[in-house]
């Protein structure tokens, strides 16, 4: 059976932590930030843990890791 290929879009958007949680990063920080507050911009830089129901599907997209 061939190896599962990693979906490259997923590798750029999500990260699997050492304990197996799946993290993503908030969107909306790249440009057009002039009207936003500093707290809002800093908050967008932080990652967040995805819902547990999404974990299996995201790990499959990462090549079954």
Gaussian input, Z-matrix of N, CA and C with variables (Angstrom, degrees):
# hf/3-21g

backbone

0 1
 N
 C     1     B1
 C     2     B2     1     A1
 N     3     B3     2     A2     1     D1
 C     4     B4     3     A3     2     D2
 C     5     B5     4     A4     3     D3
 N     6     B6     5     A5     4     D4
 C     7     B7     6     A6     5     D5
 C     8     B8     7     A7     6     D6
 N     9     B9     8     A8     7     D7
 C    10    B10     9     A9     8     D8
 C    11    B11    10    A10     9     D9
 N    12    B12    11    A11    10    D10
 C    13    B13    12    A12    11    D11
 C    14    B14    13    A13    12    D12
 N    15    B15    14    A14    13    D13
 C    16    B16    15    A15    14    D14
 C    17    B17    16    A16    15    D15
 N    18    B18    17    A17    16    D16
 C    19    B19    18    A18    17    D17
 C    20    B20    19    A19    18    D18
 N    21    B21    20    A20    19    D19
 C    22    B22    21    A21    20    D20
 C    23    B23    22    A22    21    D21
 N    24    B24    23    A23    22    D22
 C    25    B25    24    A24    23    D23
 C    26    B26    25    A25    24    D24
 N    27    B27    26    A26    25    D25
 C    28    B28    27    A27    26    D26
 C    29    B29    28    A28    27    D27
 N    30    B30    29    A29    28    D28
 C    31    B31    30    A30    29    D29
 C    32    B32    31    A31    30    D30
 N    33    B33    32    A32    31    D31
 C    34    B34    33    A33    32    D32
 C    35    B35    34    A34    33    D33
 N    36    B36    35    A35    34    D34
 C    37    B37    36    A36    35    D35
 C    38    B38    37    A37    36    D36
 N    39    B39    38    A38    37    D37
 C    40    B40    39    A39    38    D38
 C    41    B41    40    A40    39    D39
 N    42    B42    41    A41    40    D40
 C    43    B43    42    A42    41    D41
 C    44    B44    43    A43    42    D42
 N    45    B45    44    A44    43    D43
 C    46    B46    45    A45    44    D44
 C    47    B47    46    A46    45    D45
 N    48    B48    47    A47    46    D46
 C    49    B49    48    A48    47    D47
 C    50    B50    49    A49    48    D48
 N    51    B51    50    A50    49    D49
 C    52    B52    51    A51    50    D50
 C    53    B53    52    A52    51    D51
 N    54    B54    53    A53    52    D52
 C    55    B55    54    A54    53    D53
 C    56    B56    55    A55    54    D54
 N    57    B57    56    A56    55    D55
 C    58    B58    57    A57    56    D56
 C    59    B59    58    A58    57    D57
 N    60    B60    59    A59    58    D58
 C    61    B61    60    A60    59    D59
 C    62    B62    61    A61    60    D60
 N    63    B63    62    A62    61    D61
 C    64    B64    63    A63    62    D62
 C    65    B65    64    A64    63    D63
 N    66    B66    65    A65    64    D64
 C    67    B67    66    A66    65    D65
 C    68    B68    67    A67    66    D66
 N    69    B69    68    A68    67    D67
 C    70    B70    69    A69    68    D68
 C    71    B71    70    A70    69    D69
 N    72    B72    71    A71    70    D70
 C    73    B73    72    A72    71    D71
 C    74    B74    73    A73    72    D72
 N    75    B75    74    A74    73    D73
 C    76    B76    75    A75    74    D74
 C    77    B77    76    A76    75    D75
 N    78    B78    77    A77    76    D76
 C    79    B79    78    A78    77    D77
 C    80    B80    79    A79    78    D78
 N    81    B81    80    A80    79    D79
 C    82    B82    81    A81    80    D80
 C    83    B83    82    A82    81    D81
 N    84    B84    83    A83    82    D82
 C    85    B85    84    A84    83    D83
 C    86    B86    85    A85    84    D84
 N    87    B87    86    A86    85    D85
 C    88    B88    87    A87    86    D86
 C    89    B89    88    A88    87    D87
 N    90    B90    89    A89    88    D88
 C    91    B91    90    A90    89    D89
 C    92    B92    91    A91    90    D90
 N    93    B93    92    A92    91    D91
 C    94    B94    93    A93    92    D92
 C    95    B95    94    A94    93    D93
 N    96    B96    95    A95    94    D94
 C    97    B97    96    A96    95    D95
 C    98    B98    97    A97    96    D96
 N    99    B99    98    A98    97    D97
 C   100   B100    99    A99    98    D98
 C   101   B101   100   A100    99    D99
 N   102   B102   101   A101   100   D100
 C   103   B103   102   A102   101   D101
 C   104   B104   103   A103   102   D102
 N   105   B105   104   A104   103   D103
 C   106   B106   105   A105   104   D104
 C   107   B107   106   A106   105   D105
 N   108   B108   107   A107   106   D106
 C   109   B109   108   A108   107   D107
 C   110   B110   109   A109   108   D108
 N   111   B111   110   A110   109   D109
 C   112   B112   111   A111   110   D110
 C   113   B113   112   A112   111   D111
 N   114   B114   113   A113   112   D112
 C   115   B115   114   A114   113   D113
 C   116   B116   115   A115   114   D114
 N   117   B117   116   A116   115   D115
 C   118   B118   117   A117   116   D116
 C   119   B119   118   A118   117   D117
 N   120   B120   119   A119   118   D118
 C   121   B121   120   A120   119   D119
 C   122   B122   121   A121   120   D120
 N   123   B123   122   A122   121   D121
 C   124   B124   123   A123   122   D122
 C   125   B125   124   A124   123   D123
 N   126   B126   125   A125   124   D124
 C   127   B127   126   A126   125   D125
 C   128   B128   127   A127   126   D126
 N   129   B129   128   A128   127   D127
 C   130   B130   129   A129   128   D128
 C   131   B131   130   A130   129   D129
 N   132   B132   131   A131   130   D130
 C   133   B133   132   A132   131   D131
 C   134   B134   133   A133   132   D132
 N   135   B135   134   A134   133   D133
 C   136   B136   135   A135   134   D134
 C   137   B137   136   A136   135   D135
 N   138   B138   137   A137   136   D136
 C   139   B139   138   A138   137   D137
 C   140   B140   139   A139   138   D138
 N   141   B141   140   A140   139   D139
 C   142   B142   141   A141   140   D140
 C   143   B143   142   A142   141   D141
 N   144   B144   143   A143   142   D142
 C   145   B145   144   A144   143   D143
 C   146   B146   145   A145   144   D144
 N   147   B147   146   A146   145   D145
 C   148   B148   147   A147   146   D146
 C   149   B149   148   A148   147   D147
 N   150   B150   149   A149   148   D148
 C   151   B151   150   A150   149   D149
 C   152   B152   151   A151   150   D150
 N   153   B153   152   A152   151   D151
 C   154   B154   153   A153   152   D152
 C   155   B155   154   A154   153   D153
 N   156   B156   155   A155   154   D154
 C   157   B157   156   A156   155   D155
 C   158   B158   157   A157   156   D156
 N   159   B159   158   A158   157   D157
 C   160   B160   159   A159   158   D158
 C   161   B161   160   A160   159   D159
 N   162   B162   161   A161   160   D160
 C   163   B163   162   A162   161   D161
 C   164   B164   163   A163   162   D162
 N   165   B165   164   A164   163   D163
 C   166   B166   165   A165   164   D164
 C   167   B167   166   A166   165   D165
 N   168   B168   167   A167   166   D166
 C   169   B169   168   A168   167   D167
 C   170   B170   169   A169   168   D168
 N   171   B171   170   A170   169   D169
 C   172   B172   171   A171   170   D170
 C   173   B173   172   A172   171   D171
 N   174   B174   173   A173   172   D172
 C   175   B175   174   A174   173   D173
 C   176   B176   175   A175   174   D174
 N   177   B177   176   A176   175   D175
 C   178   B178   177   A177   176   D176
 C   179   B179   178   A178   177   D177
 N   180   B180   179   A179   178   D178
 C   181   B181   180   A180   179   D179
 C   182   B182   181   A181   180   D180
 N   183   B183   182   A182   181   D181
 C   184   B184   183   A183   182   D182
 C   185   B185   184   A184   183   D183
 N   186   B186   185   A185   184   D184
 C   187   B187   186   A186   185   D185
 C   188   B188   187   A187   186   D186
 N   189   B189   188   A188   187   D187
 C   190   B190   189   A189   188   D188
 C   191   B191   190   A190   189   D189
 N   192   B192   191   A191   190   D190
 C   193   B193   192   A192   191   D191
 C   194   B194   193   A193   192   D192

   B1=1.4554
   B2=1.5376
   B3=1.3375
   B4=1.4711
   B5=1.5192
   B6=1.3292
   B7=1.4632
   B8=1.5185
   B9=1.3333
   B10=1.4613
   B11=1.5170
   B12=1.3142
   B13=1.4629
   B14=1.5242
   B15=1.3195
   B16=1.4572
   B17=1.5192
   B18=1.3243
   B19=1.4606
   B20=1.5230
   B21=1.3255
   B22=1.4612
   B23=1.5243
   B24=1.3249
   B25=1.4663
   B26=1.5258
   B27=1.3277
   B28=1.4620
   B29=1.5281
   B30=1.3333
   B31=1.4657
   B32=1.5208
   B33=1.3372
   B34=1.4624
   B35=1.5270
   B36=1.3226
   B37=1.4601
   B38=1.5193
   B39=1.3325
   B40=1.4629
   B41=1.5212
   B42=1.3257
   B43=1.4606
   B44=1.5229
   B45=1.3074
   B46=1.4596
   B47=1.5222
   B48=1.3370
   B49=1.4579
   B50=1.5273
   B51=1.3052
   B52=1.4562
   B53=1.5183
   B54=1.3385
   B55=1.4614
   B56=1.5228
   B57=1.3533
   B58=1.4612
   B59=1.5182
   B60=1.3251
   B61=1.4640
   B62=1.5277
   B63=1.3341
   B64=1.4605
   B65=1.5246
   B66=1.3352
   B67=1.4637
   B68=1.5130
   B69=1.3291
   B70=1.4633
   B71=1.5280
   B72=1.3150
   B73=1.4594
   B74=1.5180
   B75=1.3180
   B76=1.4571
   B77=1.5278
   B78=1.3076
   B79=1.4666
   B80=1.5212
   B81=1.3143
   B82=1.4546
   B83=1.5131
   B84=1.3281
   B85=1.4627
   B86=1.5316
   B87=1.3108
   B88=1.4686
   B89=1.5277
   B90=1.3152
   B91=1.4638
   B92=1.5220
   B93=1.3286
   B94=1.4653
   B95=1.5324
   B96=1.3202
   B97=1.4557
   B98=1.5266
   B99=1.3246
   B100=1.4610
   B101=1.5191
   B102=1.3119
   B103=1.4620
   B104=1.5091
   B105=1.3336
   B106=1.4639
   B107=1.5302
   B108=1.3166
   B109=1.4645
   B110=1.5296
   B111=1.3162
   B112=1.4607
   B113=1.5118
   B114=1.3305
   B115=1.4648
   B116=1.5190
   B117=1.3238
   B118=1.4627
   B119=1.5240
   B120=1.3341
   B121=1.4657
   B122=1.5250
   B123=1.3367
   B124=1.4778
   B125=1.5174
   B126=1.3171
   B127=1.4636
   B128=1.5144
   B129=1.3270
   B130=1.4646
   B131=1.5225
   B132=1.3274
   B133=1.4560
   B134=1.5170
   B135=1.3066
   B136=1.4619
   B137=1.5275
   B138=1.3007
   B139=1.4586
   B140=1.5200
   B141=1.3286
   B142=1.4603
   B143=1.5168
   B144=1.3207
   B145=1.4585
   B146=1.5219
   B147=1.3188
   B148=1.4647
   B149=1.5289
   B150=1.3190
   B151=1.4577
   B152=1.5278
   B153=1.3174
   B154=1.4602
   B155=1.5280
   B156=1.3249
   B157=1.4636
   B158=1.5315
   B159=1.3265
   B160=1.4657
   B161=1.5343
   B162=1.3205
   B163=1.4655
   B164=1.5205
   B165=1.3169
   B166=1.4685
   B167=1.5211
   B168=1.3383
   B169=1.4646
   B170=1.5211
   B171=1.3320
   B172=1.4600
   B173=1.5291
   B174=1.3161
   B175=1.4617
   B176=1.5198
   B177=1.3305
   B178=1.4606
   B179=1.5286
   B180=1.3254
   B181=1.4653
   B182=1.5234
   B183=1.3353
   B184=1.4631
   B185=1.5294
   B186=1.3112
   B187=1.4431
   B188=1.5130
   B189=1.3157
   B190=1.4636
   B191=1.5020
   B192=1.3325
   B193=1.4733
   B194=1.4976
   A1=108.55
   A2=117.88
   A3=119.24
   A4=112.30
   A5=114.06
   A6=119.38
   A7=110.32
   A8=115.94
   A9=119.70
   A10=109.19
   A11=115.95
   A12=119.31
   A13=109.93
   A14=114.83
   A15=120.96
   A16=108.94
   A17=116.57
   A18=120.82
   A19=106.99
   A20=117.29
   A21=121.63
   A22=112.57
   A23=117.79
   A24=120.68
   A25=110.26
   A26=116.70
   A27=120.93
   A28=111.28
   A29=117.65
   A30=119.78
   A31=111.07
   A32=116.74
   A33=120.07
   A34=112.15
   A35=117.23
   A36=120.22
   A37=114.98
   A38=117.55
   A39=119.55
   A40=110.99
   A41=114.89
   A42=121.76
   A43=107.53
   A44=117.39
   A45=121.38
   A46=107.31
   A47=116.35
   A48=121.09
   A49=110.23
   A50=116.08
   A51=121.03
   A52=113.13
   A53=116.90
   A54=120.23
   A55=112.50
   A56=117.44
   A57=120.46
   A58=114.77
   A59=117.73
   A60=119.46
   A61=109.01
   A62=115.38
   A63=120.40
   A64=108.16
   A65=115.63
   A66=121.15
   A67=110.41
   A68=115.37
   A69=122.24
   A70=107.13
   A71=115.56
   A72=120.12
   A73=109.29
   A74=115.97
   A75=121.30
   A76=110.73
   A77=114.98
   A78=120.62
   A79=110.05
   A80=116.22
   A81=121.38
   A82=115.38
   A83=117.70
   A84=119.65
   A85=112.68
   A86=118.26
   A87=121.95
   A88=113.42
   A89=117.49
   A90=119.53
   A91=109.26
   A92=116.19
   A93=123.68
   A94=111.60
   A95=115.44
   A96=120.70
   A97=112.95
   A98=118.37
   A99=120.15
   A100=112.71
   A101=119.09
   A102=120.66
   A103=113.99
   A104=116.97
   A105=121.03
   A106=110.67
   A107=115.31
   A108=119.81
   A109=109.90
   A110=115.46
   A111=120.26
   A112=112.09
   A113=116.36
   A114=119.77
   A115=111.33
   A116=115.87
   A117=120.03
   A118=110.98
   A119=116.33
   A120=120.51
   A121=110.34
   A122=117.25
   A123=119.96
   A124=110.86
   A125=117.30
   A126=121.20
   A127=112.77
   A128=115.94
   A129=119.82
   A130=112.03
   A131=117.84
   A132=120.70
   A133=113.04
   A134=116.68
   A135=120.55
   A136=111.17
   A137=115.06
   A138=120.15
   A139=109.99
   A140=116.06
   A141=120.65
   A142=108.64
   A143=116.01
   A144=121.72
   A145=108.36
   A146=115.75
   A147=120.79
   A148=110.38
   A149=116.04
   A150=121.35
   A151=109.64
   A152=116.22
   A153=121.15
   A154=112.37
   A155=116.28
   A156=120.27
   A157=111.31
   A158=118.27
   A159=122.08
   A160=112.46
   A161=117.65
   A162=121.45
   A163=113.33
   A164=118.05
   A165=120.93
   A166=110.55
   A167=116.47
   A168=120.36
   A169=110.90
   A170=117.20
   A171=120.81
   A172=111.35
   A173=117.36
   A174=120.05
   A175=110.52
   A176=117.44
   A177=120.88
   A178=109.84
   A179=117.04
   A180=120.85
   A181=110.93
   A182=116.49
   A183=120.49
   A184=112.28
   A185=117.22
   A186=121.02
   A187=114.05
   A188=116.77
   A189=120.91
   A190=114.62
   A191=118.04
   A192=121.08
   A193=111.24
   D1=134.06
   D2=-179.28
   D3=-71.80
   D4=159.26
   D5=177.07
   D6=-69.16
   D7=152.71
   D8=175.59
   D9=-80.49
   D10=132.40
   D11=178.16
   D12=-82.63
   D13=144.78
   D14=177.17
   D15=-77.47
   D16=136.16
   D17=173.16
   D18=-77.48
   D19=112.51
   D20=-171.47
   D21=-62.66
   D22=-31.56
   D23=178.02
   D24=-62.81
   D25=-35.20
   D26=-179.12
   D27=-69.90
   D28=-36.31
   D29=-178.78
   D30=-65.56
   D31=-28.00
   D32=179.86
   D33=-81.39
   D34=-20.35
   D35=-172.32
   D36=-107.14
   D37=-28.26
   D38=-176.02
   D39=-126.28
   D40=162.09
   D41=-179.58
   D42=-140.33
   D43=137.98
   D44=176.87
   D45=-100.90
   D46=124.61
   D47=-176.65
   D48=-77.49
   D49=172.61
   D50=179.61
   D51=-63.57
   D52=-28.94
   D53=179.67
   D54=-88.57
   D55=-1.64
   D56=176.03
   D57=99.30
   D58=2.08
   D59=176.73
   D60=-75.80
   D61=155.34
   D62=179.25
   D63=-109.20
   D64=122.64
   D65=-178.66
   D66=-112.02
   D67=146.79
   D68=173.64
   D69=-129.13
   D70=171.69
   D71=-178.75
   D72=-121.80
   D73=146.14
   D74=-175.83
   D75=-71.93
   D76=147.72
   D77=-179.89
   D78=-93.60
   D79=169.41
   D80=173.23
   D81=92.72
   D82=27.81
   D83=-179.48
   D84=-116.27
   D85=-5.73
   D86=-172.38
   D87=-72.84
   D88=-46.37
   D89=-176.57
   D90=-152.61
   D91=173.93
   D92=-177.09
   D93=58.77
   D94=49.08
   D95=-179.05
   D96=-101.20
   D97=3.31
   D98=-172.62
   D99=-64.90
   D100=-33.14
   D101=-178.63
   D102=-86.80
   D103=-6.22
   D104=-174.42
   D105=-92.07
   D106=151.42
   D107=178.36
   D108=-77.09
   D109=161.52
   D110=178.69
   D111=-61.93
   D112=-38.17
   D113=178.81
   D114=-62.97
   D115=-39.33
   D116=-179.81
   D117=-65.84
   D118=-43.21
   D119=-179.11
   D120=-66.67
   D121=-42.94
   D122=178.77
   D123=-64.84
   D124=-37.19
   D125=179.94
   D126=-64.72
   D127=-29.64
   D128=179.61
   D129=-72.97
   D130=-17.33
   D131=-178.55
   D132=-79.69
   D133=-15.28
   D134=-175.27
   D135=-84.42
   D136=148.49
   D137=174.85
   D138=-86.08
   D139=163.84
   D140=175.99
   D141=-140.46
   D142=153.15
   D143=-179.06
   D144=-83.14
   D145=129.26
   D146=178.32
   D147=-71.08
   D148=162.20
   D149=178.17
   D150=-63.32
   D151=145.74
   D152=-176.83
   D153=-59.31
   D154=-30.02
   D155=-179.44
   D156=-66.57
   D157=-19.69
   D158=-179.40
   D159=-90.28
   D160=-16.72
   D161=-170.90
   D162=-57.39
   D163=-48.73
   D164=-174.97
   D165=-62.03
   D166=-41.82
   D167=-178.76
   D168=-67.21
   D169=-40.28
   D170=179.98
   D171=-68.92
   D172=-39.05
   D173=178.72
   D174=-66.28
   D175=-33.84
   D176=176.63
   D177=-66.58
   D178=-37.21
   D179=178.28
   D180=-66.16
   D181=-27.18
   D182=179.60
   D183=-84.80
   D184=9.90
   D185=177.28
   D186=93.99
   D187=24.43
   D188=176.74
   D189=74.46
   D190=26.35
   D191=179.53
   D192=-75.29

